[in-house]
């Protein structure tokens, strides 16, 4: 890989791919150590134990070594298998919501992120006892541990993107190494056009024309994308990969970029930032103030979510009434 990357650099100096070699050198030994994978599995299971929809298979330590990992056998269908979900009456929107909650908690609150969520590693099933939908998370070899500074800047950035604070988008993108390429950075992070980022990514879903525009621009901006990837913190690289894999699953399920997923992300950002502020103050009254501010912000999000639902129900009833008026059914 290193020889190929150096050859590409000689032929095309504007393309920088040495970061890819550096990441592979660091991550491959970790992925091949199965004891490390087992420890990661137990850590994330403990970390997300409050999510009753998540199943992480148990590790049999007495039968595991650095080269052999024995885990509990759990059956399920791949997370992008809509036919499996329809046969088993699993709601795709519910699964998409669970995925968003799980990864928002990992990234924004804990800073310990499973970085390989392709469909073979994320299974779904109906719990054999309760009948509730469940996500089974496999392959815990590759995790990214985020520094506190990176995690908090990333929280601020997503808050700015969700609530259309363009000054915040610029400031926190630049803090994360984007420099003058911060508009491209925001587009790569959200997989939305710069126009949509300015209008608000939670305001409207992705359209086919926007998707086409993004694909065209990706080809045109390859040198700038390469430059950006070479300058952002290494932690960002696996976050990009994770975002893209999750987006691919959402696109297959037809649940991409819905407003509720952004609101769940915002909730996690608010909790993470409040927790950090409380940890760094000695004043009891300041902690109370932070807790009230956190509760108020979370209440605002819940109210906003409720208004969106009411608006959706009202729109649905209007459409239904219009259809009844246009196509009356004679009894």
C-alpha positions in Angstrom: 0.0 0.0 0.0 2.8 2.4 0.9 4.6 1.7 -2.4 1.4 2.3 -4.4 0.6 5.5 -2.5 4.1 6.9 -3.1 3.8 6.0 -6.8 0.5 7.8 -7.0 2.1 10.8 -5.3 4.9 10.9 -7.9 2.5 10.7 -10.8 -0.3 13.0 -9.4 1.3 15.4 -6.8 -2.1 17.0 -6.0 -3.4 13.7 -4.7 -2.4 12.9 -1.1 -3.0 9.3 0.0 -0.2 8.7 2.6 -2.8 9.2 5.4 -4.5 6.0 4.2 -1.2 4.1 4.7 -0.7 5.6 8.1 -4.2 4.6 9.2 -3.8 1.0 7.9 -0.5 0.7 9.8 -2.2 1.7 13.0 -5.5 -0.2 12.6 -4.6 -3.5 11.0 -2.7 -4.9 14.0 -5.7 -3.9 16.3 -8.2 -5.6 14.0 -6.2 -8.8 14.0 -6.0 -9.0 17.8 -9.2 -10.9 18.8 -8.7 -10.3 22.5 -8.8 -6.5 21.7 -12.0 -7.2 19.8 -13.6 -9.0 22.7 -12.7 -6.2 25.1 -14.3 -3.7 22.7 -17.4 -5.8 22.5 -17.8 -5.9 26.3 -17.0 -2.2 26.6 -19.7 -1.1 24.1 -22.2 -3.5 25.6 -21.7 -1.9 29.0 -21.6 1.6 27.6 -25.0 1.2 25.8 -26.7 -1.1 28.3 -29.6 1.4 28.7 -30.6 0.6 25.1 -32.8 -2.5 25.4 -32.9 -2.7 21.5 -29.2 -3.5 21.3 -27.7 -7.0 21.5 -23.9 -7.5 21.6 -23.1 -11.2 21.6 -21.4 -12.6 24.7 -17.7 -13.4 24.6 -16.5 -16.9 25.9 -13.1 -15.8 27.3 -12.1 -19.3 28.5 -12.1 -20.4 24.8 -10.7 -17.3 23.2 -7.1 -16.3 22.4 -5.4 -13.5 20.4 -6.1 -15.6 17.3 -9.4 -17.3 18.1 -12.5 -15.5 19.3 -15.6 -17.5 20.4 -18.8 -15.6 20.7 -22.5 -16.4 21.4 -24.4 -17.4 18.2 -27.2 -15.0 17.4 -29.4 -15.1 14.2 -30.8 -12.2 12.3 -31.2 -10.6 8.9 -28.9 -7.9 7.5 -29.9 -4.4 8.3 -30.4 -3.5 4.6 -32.6 -6.6 3.9 -36.0 -5.0 3.5 -37.6 -8.3 2.5 -36.4 -10.0 5.7 -37.9 -7.1 7.7 -41.2 -7.2 5.9 -41.4 -11.0 6.5 -40.7 -10.6 10.2 -42.8 -7.4 10.6 -39.9 -5.3 11.6 -40.5 -1.5 11.1 -37.7 0.0 9.0 -38.2 3.5 10.5 -37.9 2.0 14.0 -34.6 0.3 13.0 -33.3 3.5 11.4 -34.2 5.5 14.5 -32.4 2.9 16.7 -29.2 3.1 14.6 -29.2 6.9 14.8 -29.6 6.8 18.6 -26.9 4.2 19.1 -24.3 6.0 16.9 -25.1 9.5 18.3 -24.6 8.1 21.8 -21.3 6.5 20.8 -19.9 9.6 18.9 -21.2 12.6 20.9 -21.6 11.3 24.4 -19.0 8.5 24.8 -16.4 9.2 22.1 -16.0 5.4 21.6 -17.2 4.6 18.1 -17.7 1.3 16.2 -16.3 2.1 12.8 -17.4 -0.7 10.6 -21.2 -0.6 10.5 -21.6 -2.3 7.1 -24.7 -4.5 6.7 -22.8 -7.7 7.4 -21.9 -6.4 10.9 -25.4 -5.0 11.8 -28.2 -7.5 12.0 -31.8 -7.1 13.0 -34.3 -9.6 14.5 -37.4 -9.9 16.6 -36.4 -10.7 20.2 -37.4 -14.4 20.7 -39.1 -13.6 24.1 -40.4 -10.0 23.9 -41.1 -9.9 20.1 -39.5 -6.4 20.0 -37.2 -5.3 17.2 -33.5 -5.6 18.1 -30.2 -4.7 16.5 -27.3 -7.1 16.8 -23.9 -5.4 16.6 -21.0 -7.6 15.3 -17.3 -7.2 14.5 -15.8 -5.0 17.2 -12.2 -5.0 16.0 -12.2 -1.4 14.7 -13.1 1.4 17.1 -12.2 5.0 17.1 -11.5 6.7 20.5 -12.2 10.4 20.2 -10.3 12.9 22.3 -12.5 15.2 24.4 -11.5 18.3 22.5 -12.4 16.7 19.2 -15.7 15.3 20.5 -16.8 18.6 21.9 -15.9 20.5 18.7 -17.7 17.9 16.7 -20.8 18.3 19.0 -20.7 22.1 18.4 -20.3 21.6 14.7 -23.4 19.3 14.4 -25.4 21.7 16.6 -24.4 24.5 14.2 -25.3 22.4 11.1 -28.7 21.3 12.5 -29.8 24.8 13.7 -28.4 26.8 10.7 -25.7 28.7 12.6 -23.3 29.3 9.7 -20.8 31.2 11.8 -20.6 28.2 14.0 -20.3 25.9 11.0 -17.3 27.9 9.8 -15.6 28.2 13.3 -15.9 24.6 14.3 -15.1 23.2 10.8 -11.9 25.2 11.0 -11.2 24.0 14.5 -11.4 20.5 13.1 -8.8 21.2 10.4 -10.9 22.2 7.4 -9.3 25.7 7.0 -10.7 27.6 4.0 -12.3 24.3 2.7 -14.9 24.4 5.4 -17.9 24.5 3.0 -16.6 21.3 1.3 -16.0 19.8 4.8 -19.6 20.5 5.8 -20.9 19.0 2.5 -18.8 15.9 3.0 -20.0 15.5 6.5 -23.7 15.9 5.8 -23.7 14.5 2.2 -25.8 17.6 1.3 -25.1 20.4 -1.1 -23.8 23.8 0.2 -27.2 25.3 -0.7 -29.0 22.7 1.6 -26.5 23.3 4.4 -27.3 27.0 4.2 -31.1 26.4 4.1 -30.9 23.8 6.9 -30.2 20.1 6.5 -33.2 19.2 8.7 -35.6 21.4 6.7 -36.0 19.3 3.6 -35.0 15.7 2.5 -32.5 14.9 -0.1 -33.9 15.1 -3.7 -32.7 13.2 -6.7 -31.3 16.4 -8.3 -29.3 17.2 -5.2 -27.9 13.6 -5.1 -26.9 14.0 -8.8 -25.3 17.4 -8.0 -23.3 15.9 -5.1 -22.0 13.0 -7.3 -20.9 15.4 -10.0 -19.2 17.8 -7.6 -17.4 14.9 -5.8 -15.7 14.0 -9.1 -14.8 17.7 -9.8 -13.4 18.4 -6.3 -11.3 15.2 -6.0 -8.0 17.2 -5.4 -9.6 19.4 -2.8 -11.2 16.3 -1.1 -7.8 14.6 -1.0 -6.2 17.8 0.5 -8.9 18.0 3.1 -8.6 14.4 4.1 -4.8 14.9 4.5 -5.3 17.9 6.9 -8.2 16.9 9.2 -7.4 15.0 12.5 -7.0 11.3 11.9 -10.0 10.6 14.2 -12.1 12.3 11.5 -11.2 9.8 8.8 -13.0 6.8 10.5 -15.9 9.1 11.4 -16.3 9.9 7.7 -16.2 6.2 6.9 -18.8 5.5 9.6 -21.1 8.3 8.4 -21.0 7.0 4.8 -21.8 3.4 5.8 -24.7 4.5 8.0 -26.0 6.8 5.2 -25.8 3.9 2.8 -28.0 1.8 5.1 -30.5 4.7 5.5 -30.6 5.1 1.7 -31.4 1.4 1.2 -34.1 1.5 3.9 -35.5 4.7 2.4 -35.2 6.6 5.8 -32.3 9.0 4.9 -32.0 12.4 6.6 -35.3 12.5 8.4 -35.8 15.4 10.8 -36.2 13.1 13.9 -32.7 11.7 13.3 -31.2 15.2 13.4 -33.2 16.0 16.6 -31.8 12.8 18.3 -28.3 13.9 17.3 -29.0 17.3 18.8 -30.2 15.8 22.1 -27.0 13.8 22.4 -24.9 17.0 21.7 -26.8 18.9 24.3 -26.3 16.2 26.9 -22.6 15.8 26.1 -21.9 19.6 26.2 -23.8 19.9 29.5 -21.9 17.0 31.1 -18.6 18.6 30.1 -19.6 21.9 31.6 -20.7 20.3 34.9 -17.5 18.3 35.1 -15.4 21.5 34.8 -17.2 23.6 37.4 -16.9 23.5 41.2 -19.9 25.7 41.9 -23.0 23.8 43.0 -25.3 26.7 41.8 -23.5 26.7 38.4 -24.2 23.0 38.1 -27.9 23.6 38.9 -27.9 26.3 36.2 -26.3 24.0 33.6 -28.9 21.3 34.5 -31.8 23.7 34.1 -30.4 24.9 30.8 -29.9 21.3 29.5 -33.5 20.3 30.6 -34.9 23.5 28.9 -33.0 22.8 25.6 -34.1 19.1 25.6 -37.7 20.3 26.2 -37.5 22.7 23.3 -36.3 19.8 21.0 -39.2 17.6 22.2 -41.7 20.4 21.6 -40.2 21.0 18.1 -40.5 17.2 17.4 -44.1 17.3 18.6 -44.9 20.2 16.3 -43.4 18.4 13.4 -45.5 15.3 14.1 -48.7 17.5 14.4 -47.8 19.2 11.2 -47.3 15.8 9.5 -50.6 14.5 10.8 -52.4 17.6 9.7 -50.9 17.4 6.2 -51.9 13.7 6.0 -55.5 14.6 7.0 -55.6 17.4 4.4 -54.3 15.0 1.7 -56.9 12.4 2.8 -59.7 15.0 2.7 -58.6 16.2 -0.7 -58.5 12.7 -2.1 -62.0 12.0 -0.7 -63.3 15.2 -2.3 -61.6 14.4 -5.7 -62.5 10.7 -5.7 -65.8 10.3 -3.7 -66.7 6.7 -3.0 -70.4 5.9 -3.7 -71.8 3.3 -1.3 
